[in-house]
Amino acid sequence: MYIKSPLNYTGGKYQLLPALIQIFPKQIGTFVDLFAGGFNVGVNVKANKIICNDHIGYLIDMYKYFQNTSDQEIILNINNRIKQFNLNQENIIGYNNLRDLYNKNPNSLDLFILTCYAFNHQIRFNNSQKFNSPFGKARSSYNKKIEENLINFSRALKEKNITFFTNDFLHIDLSSLNDSDFVYCDPPYLISTGSYNDGNRGFKNWTEKEEKQLLSLLDSLHSKNVKFALSNVLKHKGNENIILNDWCKKYFVTYLDKKYSNCSYHLKNKNTETVEVVITNYQPQGDMPWQQQTLF
């Protein structure tokens, strides 16, 4: 049974956890989740030490709040805030009032509550880094399932040896890693744009420059015998990532069969082919029900 992040983060890997965990090494010293996002992957990995990194500091601050605050206090604070603003699936005024308050005085608790009532539970900011997700009328709310996920998630953050960072992927120190450690990368995808990497949300855009820098970093890790896995897509909505397709030929590629049901409303043609892969610098062990191709 895997722990599910309480955040509905774009590109979250919860549905792919059975595949990913089987692909990952069985024994891990330090696990580095370099682009943690909703942190579905890192929180479920068994390792002596877990490093959770994301350049969006609002996420990391939220995880620190969950880690350092008792479950009882978190739930009490959420319920008090919901009561204060009379939040429900119909009260757009209450939602907008809380959103205005958060944008004046940002804090992790209010950001989490806003995601519960936002359209499709999305976390989205404008170019001034003001939260601007619209209200999820008749759809979104804080509910028992989210509360259950939140409690399980926050308990795991407390129980595991997790350290948090808010560095750009190029500026996190990986020099101490060795052949018992493992780096997992789930970066923004070059050929599919999310609200976190379109260059219009106050955060760093993801371009061919960043793509090549990340691939160079992974080559460097490989030269030091540090294992890595990279989640990405080779094809999406008729586009092909030529840079990644050429680079991955020297490593091991596992093809994943996964439907993007949560994001399908974005696609005009829901049958558009998406080729999602996990690229590793080691050969995954065990029998896997996914097509695996080894390229050299």
Disulfide bonds with the S-S distance in Angstrom:
none
